[in-house]
């Protein structure tokens, strides 16, 4: 059950749809020496007809990004993401 202990130690510090903001946050956390995990999810927004055929409109997809850190590093991570320096 050791794998579950790592799962329960993660805390969400950033939730956004902006890839530029995620890049800046990743750079700040790397420079600060904070270990982090990034999860991204892209929704398939392509509508389908009754027969399963993909329709050619509304094909824009949105990608959401979530950055997690260890629960002991939450305050430092939030400080670094918001523009703080060490």
C-alpha positions in Angstrom: 0.0 0.0 0.0 3.0 2.3 -0.2 1.8 3.7 -3.5 -1.2 5.1 -1.8 0.8 7.2 0.6 2.4 9.1 -2.2 -1.1 9.7 -3.7 -2.5 11.2 -0.5 0.5 13.5 -0.1 -0.1 15.5 -3.3 -1.9 18.8 -3.1 -3.2 20.9 -6.0 -1.5 24.3 -6.3 -2.4 25.4 -9.8 -5.4 24.7 -12.0 -5.6 26.5 -15.3 -6.3 26.3 -19.0 -3.3 28.6 -19.9 -0.2 26.7 -21.2 1.9 29.8 -20.8 1.0 30.1 -17.1 1.9 26.4 -16.7 5.3 26.9 -18.3 6.1 29.8 -16.0 5.0 27.8 -12.9 7.1 24.8 -14.0 10.1 27.0 -14.4 9.6 28.7 -11.0 9.2 25.4 -9.2 12.2 23.8 -10.9 14.4 26.8 -10.0 13.1 26.6 -6.4 13.8 22.9 -6.2 10.2 21.8 -5.6 9.2 18.4 -6.9 5.9 18.6 -8.8 3.6 16.6 -11.0 1.6 18.0 -14.0 -1.6 16.5 -15.2 -3.3 17.6 -18.3 -6.6 16.6 -19.8 -7.9 17.4 -23.3 -11.6 17.2 -23.9 -12.7 15.8 -27.2 -15.3 18.3 -28.3 -15.9 16.9 -31.7 -19.6 16.3 -32.1 -20.8 13.0 -33.6 -23.8 12.3 -35.7 -26.2 9.5 -34.8 -24.2 7.0 -36.9 -20.9 7.8 -35.2 -19.5 10.0 -38.0 -17.5 13.0 -36.8 -19.1 16.3 -37.7 -16.8 19.0 -39.1 -17.8 21.9 -36.7 -17.1 22.8 -33.1 -13.8 20.9 -33.2 -11.9 23.2 -30.8 -10.6 21.4 -27.8 -9.7 22.8 -24.3 -6.8 21.5 -22.3 -6.8 21.8 -18.6 -3.6 21.7 -16.6 -3.2 20.8 -12.9 0.0 21.1 -11.0 0.4 19.1 -7.8 3.2 19.3 -5.1 3.9 17.4 -1.9 1.8 18.6 1.0 5.0 19.8 2.8 5.9 22.1 -0.1 2.5 23.8 -0.7 3.4 27.2 0.8 6.7 27.4 -0.9 5.2 26.3 -4.2 2.4 28.9 -4.0 5.0 31.6 -3.1 7.2 30.7 -6.1 4.2 30.5 -8.5 3.0 33.9 -7.5 6.3 35.5 -8.4 8.4 35.0 -5.2 12.1 34.4 -5.3 14.4 32.5 -3.0 
